[in-house]
């Protein structure tokens, strides 16, 4: 098949590209960075250099594709850009995708959404996934869409490193012994590749998770990996962690969105639909990721 991927060579798109090439598919990878072209081509894929803001570029690139894989993301540097309106930016990309899909005639879409996308209430910044899903659902009925809803990514745990180094603790506004799901991008890529080769029955949702583990268990696993077997997970009030984010210079709306998202973990709003449609867990466990976590920890 002829498959077009957004996401450049990110955490998911790069392993997804490799899997699809190995399966014999023709893959085009969209990237906004010209310096990515050689690396994309070295994997056996075609590079399409352009931006998500350019509907004509997207339409041209999507034309002739059997499947397009869509995702929205913004660079980590944007977290500290006070002038960045992430809801507005992502809604614009979603509308560009919708327009390009319709104009290109492609009728099979896989969209990277998220846990929490079942609602726009109580999930903080993840509400944008609810908005994007509903924008794409406005496409004509003959456009089949698979909404992939992964849970929290393991690599987001790398954000714990500063407080571990400074305060010997993981500090968040959620915690405890209640298990919650986490996922590896490698397992996400595997599931997406699998779904691309399955029939496309209208509109379909699939959750993706690798492991289910409590915050306290996570602290123990990560602590042992970095030589701190007594590492603790400390839960603090929402307002306290919000003030810490704002003091560090984080974009106000993003900070509020992150705090509300984690509060949704705490009160289970985030996972209420996940629990109704729990997936089989993937292969990459937290103990596997802990090795990568330790490598990054020791380099900082």
N, C-alpha and C positions, 0 to 999 in steps of 0.2 A: 504493500500500500504506500501511497504518497502521504506522508504525515508532516504537519507543520507544528513546531513547538515554540511557544513563547517561554520567557524565563532565561534566555541566554544559556550560559553554562553554570547555572546555580546549583544549589544543593540537591535539587530534584531533577532539573532538566538535563544535567550532565550524565548522571547514571541512566536516566531514561533514554537519552540519545544512544548510549552504548548498548543498552539492551535491544532497542529497536533495530539498530544497525546489525547486531549479531543475528537477529531474527530475519534479516534480509529485506527490511523495509527501506524505502527511500525517505530520508529525513531532511527537513529544512529547519534550521534553528535561527530564530529571530534574536538579534542582539542590537543594542543601541551603540555598542562600542566597536569601532573598526579593528581595534587591536585583538579582538576575540576571533576574527575571521580565520586566521591560520590555525588556531587551536580547534575551532569547529571543524574545519576541513580535515585536520589531522585525524579526527575521529571517524571520517568517512561521510560526514554530513555536508549539506550545502548551507552556507551562511547567507542570511538576508539581513543586511544592516539598515536599520531604520528605527523609528520610535513608535510607541503605543499611541502617541498623540496624532499620528499621521494616518488618517483613515484611508487615504488613497494607497499608501504603502501597504497597509494591512490588507486591503481588498485585493491588491495585485498579488501579494504573497499567498493569501488564502486560496486564490482562484486555482482550481484544478486539484485541490487537496481532497483526499478521502476522509481525513480526520484532522481537526485542529485542536490543539491542547492550549487552553487559555489559563493564565494566572495573572494576578495583580500583586505588585509588591513595590515598596519604596525603600531606598537605601537607608542603612542604619544612621547615616549622618543627618537624615531628615528629622530624627527624633529630637534633635537639638536646634532645629530651624524654627524660630518663633513665628515666622511668616507662612509656614507651610500648613495648608488646610488639607489634611489627609482624606477626609470624607469627600470633599469636592474633587480632589485629584483622582481618587479611585473611581468615583461615579463617572467621571469623564472617560476614563479608560474603558469602563464597562459599556458605556454607550457607544464608544468607538468600536469595540468588539462586536457589539450587536449589529451595528451598521455594516461593518466589513463582512461579517458572516452572511448577512442577508444579500449584500451586493455581489459577493463572490459566488453565491450559489452552493457553498459547502453545506452539507446536511447532517454531519455527524460531529459533535463537539464534546470534548471532555474538559470540564472546568474544575480547577483546583479551588475548592471552597474551604470550609473549616468546620470543626465542631463548634456548636453555638450558632450556626447559620439558620437554625430552625426558627429563630426569633430575633426581634430587634429590641427586646427588653431584657435588662439584667445581665447582658453579656459584654458590656463595655465597648471597646473599639471593634470587637468582632461583629458588631451590628452591620459593619460595611459589607460583610459576606452575605448577610440576609438581603441587603439592598442589591448587590450584584446578581445573586441568584434570581431575584425577581425581575431584574432588568433583562437577563437572558431568557427568562420564561416568556417574555413578550415576543420572542422570535416566532415565526410561523410554526404551526404544529408539525409540519413535515421535517423540521430540524430536530433531530434527536439529540438529547443532552444527557450526559452522565455527570452528576455533581459528586465529586470526590471530597469527603469531609474528614481530613486527618485531624488528629488530636494535637496536643502540644508537642512541639519538636524537641528532641533531646538537646540539640545544640543551643536552644534557648537557655539551658542550664549554665552555659558558659558565662552568662551575666551574673551568676552567683560568685564568681571568682573574686571580685574586689572586696566584698564584705568578708569572705573567708580569709583573705590575706590580712585585712585590717582588723577584723573583730572575731576571727575564729568561729564564725557562724554563718549559716545561710539565713538571711533575714527577708521575710516576705509577709504579706498580709493574708496568708493562708498557711495551713500546716496540719500537723496531727497524724493520726494513724489510719485515716480513711484512704483506701486505695483510689488512685486516679490513673487514667491512661496516658501514655507517652508514645511517641512514634519516631522511628528513624526515617530520614529521607530515602534511604535505600529500599525500605519496605514500601514506601509510597510509590517510588518509581516502578517497583515490581508489580504492584497492584494496578497501576495505570496502564502499564504495558499489557497486562493480562486483560484488562477491560477493553483495550483497543481491538483485541482479536475476538472478542465476544460479540454476539448480536447487540444491536442498539434498539431496545424496545421503548421508544418514546422518551419519557423523562424518568431518570433513575437516580437514586441516592445511595452511596456506599460510604460507610465510615471506615477509617483505616487507623489501626493501632498496633504497636509492637509489644508493649508490656503494660501491666497494671501494677502500680507500686505506690505506697504511701509516701508523703513527704519525709517522715521520719526514717523510713527504709531507704529512701533516696540519699539522705544525709549519711547514713551508715555506709552505703555502697561507695559513694563518691569520696567520703572521708578515708575509707580504707585504701582507695586507689591513689590518694595523694599523701598517704602517710599520716593522716589525722584520724585515727579510728574513733576518737571521741567527738567528732564533728557533730554539732547539733543544728537542728532546723528551728529557728526562732520565729514565732508568729507575733507580729505587731499590729496595732490598729491601722485602719485605712488612712486616716488623716496623717499619721506619723510618717508612713511610707510615702504618701503624696508630697508632703513638705520636703522630704529628702530628695525626691526626684526634681522638684521645682528648684531647690537650692543648687542642684547639680547643673541647672540650666536647661532641663528638658522642656520641650514644647508643652504648653499648659494642657491643651486638649488631648494630646497623646498620653501625657502623664495621667490625667483623669481617666482616660479610656483603659489604660493598663491596670490601674488600681481597681476599677469597676469590673474588669475582666477577671481578675484574680479573686475578687469578692464573689463572682459568679461560680468560680471553682469551689469556693468555701461553702456556699449554700446550695450547690449542685444544679443551679439553673443552667450552667454551661453544659452539663452532661445529661440532662433529663431525656433528650431524644436519643442520645448515644446509647443509654441504658436500654431503650426500647428496641434498638437495632444493632446490638453489639456484634462486631465482626470477629472472625477468627484472628488471633494475634499473629503478627509477623515473626520473623526469625531473629531480628536484632534486639537483644535484651539490654536493659540498662547496664548490666555488668559488662557488656561488650563496649558500650559507649563510654563507660568509666575510664577505659584505657585512653581514649581520645581526650577526654576531659583532663586526665592527669598530664598528658603531653602538653596541652595548652597551658594548664596551671603552672607547670614547671618552666615554661618558656617566658612567663610574664613576671 
